[in-house]
Amino acid sequence: MYRRPILAANWKMNKGPSETQDFVKSFIQKSSERFSADIVIAAPFLCLPALSESLREVDGVEMAAQNCSQFDDGAYTGEISVKMLRQVLVRHVIIGHSERRSIFGETNAVINAKMKKAREVGLKLIFCIGETLEERNAGQLEAVLSSQIIEGLAGLTLEDLDHTVIAYEPVWAIGTGVTATAEQAQEAHAYVRSVVASIYGEEAAQKMRIQYGGSVKPNNAAELMACPDIDGALIGGASLDAQSFFDIIKNGVPA
């Protein structure tokens, strides 16, 4: 089954509004042709209005938020609701990134609540999962991934699943310069797809797009994207430079 690739830049806590405009201008100059993939940029909250304005005349590039609240509104200082995100034309939201899990203590239950809240307003989900090096070495890869998937997707419908991308990111490969081998990544992606099949059925699992994230760079994008169960990439540090991000897309998804 053909699955259209999706490549997303996750800038994390980098770039301000003016740098966002400079990035888009540079990226547009490099990418005059249309890619055979969905391209997404996840910028800090403060940069989303500038990103929206910069992308106004650009086809084929959509915005993502890096997080959202599980609450609609109220006394939640520092939080951003999904309704606010919709007002600045955000289409996607990253939920469950390992940094949210490890640094900010987000549990599978909190992540699930955010997933449901985002879908209430029609946001598309980039749902992150992944194991630590200690968990992998202890033989817990499948147990960790299955619990994250089952608990994270709990209560989501087949329609919700049509608007969900799973991003498999081995925690030990995020920002470390260490990348899972293509064989390791493919094995994990195939397992993720099997878990989705056990919940929603084989047809839904085959439609599901699964990204790889973890030190993706221009020189490894092609090998990773050639794997049968890898349908894109969630790119951190290498997406901060327009040329690097462009090269990852060009190498991973030839026109």
C-alpha positions as CSV (number, residue, x, y, z in Angstrom):
1,M,0.0,0.0,0.0
2,Y,1.3,3.4,-0.9
3,R,1.7,5.8,2.0
4,R,2.7,9.4,1.2
5,P,5.8,10.3,3.1
6,I,5.7,13.0,5.7
7,L,8.8,14.9,6.9
8,A,8.5,17.3,9.8
9,A,11.0,19.8,11.2
10,N,10.9,20.0,15.0
11,W,12.8,23.2,15.9
12,K,12.3,22.6,19.7
13,M,13.2,25.8,21.7
14,N,15.2,27.4,18.8
15,K,14.5,30.4,16.5
16,G,12.5,33.5,17.1
17,P,10.0,35.2,14.7
18,S,12.6,37.0,12.6
19,E,14.7,33.8,12.3
20,T,11.6,31.9,11.3
21,Q,10.9,34.3,8.4
22,D,14.5,34.1,7.3
23,F,14.4,30.3,7.3
24,V,11.2,30.1,5.2
25,K,12.6,32.6,2.7
26,S,15.7,30.5,2.3
27,F,13.9,27.2,2.2
28,I,11.5,28.5,-0.5
29,Q,14.3,29.6,-2.7
30,K,15.8,26.1,-2.5
31,S,12.7,24.1,-3.0
32,S,11.1,25.5,-6.1
33,E,9.9,22.1,-7.2
34,R,7.1,20.3,-5.4
35,F,8.1,17.3,-3.3
36,S,6.2,14.0,-3.4
37,A,5.8,14.3,0.4
38,D,4.0,16.2,3.1
39,I,6.3,18.8,4.6
40,V,5.6,20.2,8.1
41,I,7.4,22.7,10.3
42,A,6.9,22.6,14.1
43,A,8.0,26.0,15.5
44,P,7.9,27.4,19.0
45,F,4.5,28.8,20.0
46,L,5.8,32.4,19.7
47,C,6.9,31.8,16.1
48,L,3.7,30.3,14.8
49,P,2.1,33.7,13.7
50,A,5.3,34.6,11.8
51,L,5.5,31.1,10.3
52,S,1.8,31.3,9.2
53,E,2.4,34.7,7.5
54,S,5.6,33.4,5.8
55,L,3.8,30.3,4.5
56,R,0.8,32.2,3.3
57,E,1.7,31.9,-0.4
58,V,3.5,28.6,-0.1
59,D,1.9,25.3,-1.2
60,G,2.8,22.0,0.3
61,V,4.2,23.2,3.7
62,E,2.0,23.1,6.8
63,M,2.6,24.2,10.4
64,A,2.7,22.2,13.6
65,A,2.8,23.1,17.2
66,Q,5.3,21.2,19.4
67,N,2.8,20.6,22.2
68,C,-0.7,21.5,23.5
69,S,-2.7,21.5,26.7
70,Q,-5.2,18.8,27.5
71,F,-7.5,21.6,28.9
72,D,-9.8,23.9,26.9
73,D,-9.1,27.1,29.0
74,G,-8.8,28.3,32.5
75,A,-6.2,28.9,35.2
76,Y,-3.3,27.0,33.6
77,T,-0.5,29.6,33.4
78,G,1.8,29.1,30.5
79,E,-0.3,26.6,28.7
80,I,-1.6,26.8,25.1
81,S,-5.0,25.3,24.2
82,V,-5.9,23.5,20.9
83,K,-8.4,26.2,20.2
84,M,-5.7,28.9,20.3
85,L,-3.6,26.8,17.9
86,R,-6.4,26.6,15.4
87,Q,-6.7,30.4,15.5
88,V,-3.2,30.7,14.1
89,L,-3.9,28.1,11.4
90,V,-1.9,25.3,12.9
91,R,-2.8,21.9,11.2
92,H,-0.6,19.5,13.2
93,V,0.6,19.0,16.8
94,I,3.4,17.0,18.1
95,I,2.3,15.0,21.2
96,G,4.3,12.8,23.5
97,H,7.9,13.8,22.4
98,S,10.4,12.1,24.7
99,E,11.5,15.4,26.0
100,R,8.0,16.1,27.2
101,R,7.9,12.6,28.8
102,S,11.3,12.7,30.5
103,I,11.8,16.4,31.3
104,F,8.2,17.4,32.0
105,G,6.9,14.1,33.3
106,E,4.1,13.5,30.8
107,T,2.5,10.1,31.3
108,N,0.8,8.0,28.7
109,A,-2.5,9.1,30.3
110,V,-1.7,12.8,29.9
111,I,-0.5,12.2,26.4
112,N,-3.8,10.4,25.6
113,A,-5.8,13.3,27.0
114,K,-3.9,15.7,24.8
115,M,-4.4,13.5,21.7
116,K,-8.2,13.4,22.3
117,K,-8.4,17.2,22.9
118,A,-6.4,17.9,19.7
119,R,-8.7,15.7,17.7
120,E,-11.8,17.5,19.1
121,V,-10.8,20.5,17.0
122,G,-9.5,18.6,14.0
123,L,-5.8,18.9,14.6
124,K,-3.6,16.2,13.0
125,L,-1.5,14.3,15.4
126,I,2.2,13.5,15.3
127,F,2.3,11.0,18.2
128,C,5.8,10.2,19.5
129,I,7.0,7.0,21.0
130,G,10.3,5.4,21.8
131,E,12.5,3.5,24.2
132,T,15.5,4.5,26.2
133,L,18.9,2.7,25.8
134,E,18.4,1.1,29.2
135,E,15.0,-0.3,28.1
136,R,16.4,-1.6,24.8
137,N,19.3,-3.3,26.5
138,A,17.0,-4.9,29.0
139,G,14.9,-6.4,26.2
140,Q,12.0,-4.2,27.0
141,L,11.7,-2.6,23.5
142,E,8.4,-4.2,22.6
143,A,6.8,-3.8,26.1
144,V,7.6,-0.1,26.1
145,L,6.4,0.6,22.6
146,S,3.2,-1.5,23.0
147,S,2.2,0.3,26.2
148,Q,2.9,3.7,24.8
149,I,0.8,2.9,21.7
150,I,-2.1,1.2,23.4
151,E,-2.4,3.7,26.2
152,G,-1.7,6.7,24.0
153,L,-4.2,5.8,21.3
154,A,-6.9,4.6,23.8
155,G,-10.3,5.9,22.8
156,L,-9.2,7.2,19.4
157,T,-11.4,6.2,16.5
158,L,-10.5,4.8,13.1
159,E,-11.3,8.3,11.8
160,D,-8.9,9.8,14.3
161,L,-6.3,7.3,13.2
162,D,-6.6,8.6,9.6
163,H,-5.3,11.9,10.9
164,T,-2.5,10.4,13.1
165,V,1.2,9.9,12.3
166,I,3.3,7.8,14.7
167,A,6.9,9.0,15.1
168,Y,9.2,6.3,16.4
169,E,12.1,8.0,18.1
170,P,14.6,5.8,20.0
171,V,15.4,8.1,22.9
172,W,19.1,7.1,22.8
173,A,19.3,8.5,19.3
174,I,17.7,11.9,19.8
175,G,20.2,14.8,19.6
176,T,23.1,12.4,20.3
177,G,24.4,12.0,16.8
178,V,23.8,8.3,17.1
179,T,21.3,7.0,14.6
180,A,19.5,3.6,14.8
181,T,20.7,1.5,11.9
182,A,18.2,1.1,9.1
183,E,17.7,-2.5,10.2
184,Q,17.0,-1.5,13.8
185,A,14.6,1.3,12.7
186,Q,12.8,-1.0,10.3
187,E,12.4,-3.7,12.9
188,A,10.9,-1.2,15.4
189,H,8.6,0.3,12.7
190,A,7.3,-3.1,11.7
191,Y,6.6,-3.9,15.3
192,V,4.7,-0.6,15.8
193,R,2.6,-1.4,12.7
194,S,1.8,-4.8,14.2
195,V,0.6,-3.3,17.4
196,V,-1.6,-0.9,15.5
197,A,-3.0,-3.8,13.6
198,S,-3.8,-5.7,16.8
199,I,-6.0,-2.7,17.9
200,Y,-7.5,-1.3,14.7
201,G,-7.0,-4.1,12.1
202,E,-4.6,-4.8,9.4
203,E,-6.1,-2.3,6.9
204,A,-5.8,0.6,9.3
205,A,-2.2,-0.4,10.2
206,Q,-1.2,-0.5,6.5
207,K,-2.5,3.0,6.0
208,M,-0.7,4.3,9.1
209,R,2.3,6.5,8.4
210,I,5.2,5.9,10.8
211,Q,8.1,8.4,10.9
212,Y,11.6,7.8,12.1
213,G,13.2,10.4,14.4
214,G,16.6,10.4,15.9
215,S,19.7,12.1,14.4
216,V,18.3,12.1,10.9
217,K,20.7,13.9,8.6
218,P,21.1,14.4,4.8
219,N,23.6,11.5,4.6
220,N,21.3,8.8,6.2
221,A,17.9,10.0,5.0
222,A,17.9,7.9,1.9
223,E,18.8,4.6,3.6
224,L,16.2,5.1,6.3
225,M,13.4,6.2,4.0
226,A,14.1,3.2,1.7
227,C,12.9,0.8,4.5
228,P,9.4,-0.5,3.8
229,D,7.8,0.5,7.1
230,I,9.5,4.0,7.4
231,D,7.2,6.6,5.9
232,G,9.0,9.8,6.8
233,A,11.1,11.6,9.4
234,L,10.8,13.8,12.4
235,I,13.9,15.9,12.2
236,G,15.4,17.9,15.1
237,G,18.8,19.6,15.0
238,A,19.3,19.0,11.3
239,S,16.1,20.9,10.5
240,L,17.3,24.2,11.9
241,D,19.3,24.9,8.8
242,A,17.2,25.4,5.6
243,Q,19.8,23.7,3.4
244,S,20.1,20.7,5.6
245,F,16.3,20.3,5.9
246,F,16.0,20.6,2.1
247,D,18.8,18.0,1.6
248,I,17.1,15.6,3.9
249,I,13.8,15.9,2.0
250,K,15.6,15.7,-1.4
251,N,17.7,12.7,-0.5
252,G,14.9,10.9,1.4
253,V,12.1,11.6,-1.1
254,P,13.5,12.0,-4.6
255,A,11.3,14.1,-6.9
